[in-house]
Every structure is written in C-alpha cells, then in structure tokens.
Amino acid sequence: MGERYYLNVICPFCKHKQDGYGDEMFTGIYYAPTSGFLTHKCEKCGKIIDLEKYSGIDAEGTARTKYGIKAVKEFKKGIVKNAK
C-alpha cells in the first residue's frame, strides 16, 4: 500500500544508537506507515520514538492509494490513544 524504509535511529532522549533488525540486505529501524510501523521503542530507555517526526518523512505521503492514506490516519489515532 505504500513506501517503507529502514532508518538508522539514535534515540533523541538517551542518544542510544538503535540496533534494529534486518538481514544481509536491510538493517535499521523499520518505518512503514501504511502497515502501522510509525514508532519505535528505544532499546535502552524504553521511550517511544515517533519515526515520522524523527525522519521528517510524511507518513500520509508514503501512501500510494486513498486507502493507504486512510490506514495511516487510523494508525495515528491508535498511537494517540495508546500514549494517554
């Protein structure tokens, strides 16, 4: 439904470089907004990193269809609810 990325992330809170995951081809933190991968929990301090804000890559802009945009908006609503 949309673009996906592997990001090299350093926690903005504790400055820990995230190990992430991957294989021989891909390493880093997975950012795939249309699939619900919008945040990452720091491996050291446990704080939630907003990958859209961190990367500067507009989440809705990664969608290829109107359904993808709708999915991203719904995923974002879930993040706000879970943060409270």
C-alpha positions in Angstrom: 0.0 0.0 0.0 2.9 2.4 0.4 6.6 3.1 0.8 8.7 1.6 3.6 12.1 2.5 4.9 14.9 1.2 7.2 16.2 4.1 9.3 19.4 4.4 11.3 18.0 5.8 14.5 19.7 7.4 17.5 17.3 7.9 20.4 16.5 11.6 20.8 16.1 11.1 24.6 19.1 9.0 25.7 21.3 9.1 22.5 21.5 5.3 22.2 22.1 4.0 18.7 19.3 1.6 18.0 20.4 -1.9 16.8 17.2 -2.5 15.0 16.9 -5.6 12.9 17.4 -6.8 9.4 19.2 -9.3 7.3 22.0 -9.0 4.8 20.1 -6.6 2.6 18.3 -4.4 5.1 19.3 -3.1 8.5 17.9 -0.4 10.8 14.5 0.5 12.2 11.5 -0.3 10.1 9.3 2.6 9.1 6.3 1.6 7.1 3.4 4.0 7.9 0.7 2.2 5.8 1.5 -1.0 7.7 1.3 0.6 11.1 5.0 0.9 11.8 5.1 4.6 12.9 7.0 4.4 16.2 9.9 2.5 17.8 10.5 1.8 21.4 14.1 2.7 22.4 16.1 -0.4 23.2 17.8 1.3 26.2 15.5 3.9 27.8 12.1 2.5 26.6 10.8 5.8 25.4 8.7 5.8 22.2 10.3 7.5 19.2 7.9 9.0 16.6 9.5 7.9 13.4 7.6 10.4 11.2 8.9 13.3 13.3 12.4 11.7 13.6 12.8 11.1 9.9 10.9 14.0 8.5 9.2 11.6 6.1 5.4 12.5 5.9 3.5 9.3 6.9 0.5 10.1 4.7 2.9 11.0 1.8 4.2 7.4 1.8 0.7 6.0 0.8 0.1 5.1 -2.8 -3.7 5.0 -2.6 -6.5 6.8 -0.8 -7.0 3.6 1.2 -3.4 3.8 2.3 -3.8 7.4 3.5 -6.9 6.3 5.4 -5.0 3.5 7.0 -2.2 5.8 8.1 -4.7 8.2 9.7 -6.3 5.3 11.6 -2.9 4.1 12.8 -2.0 7.6 14.0 -5.3 7.7 16.0 -4.3 4.5 17.7 -0.9 5.9 18.7 -2.5 8.9 20.3 -5.0 6.7 22.3 -2.2 4.4 23.5 0.0 7.3 24.5 -2.6 8.5 27.1 
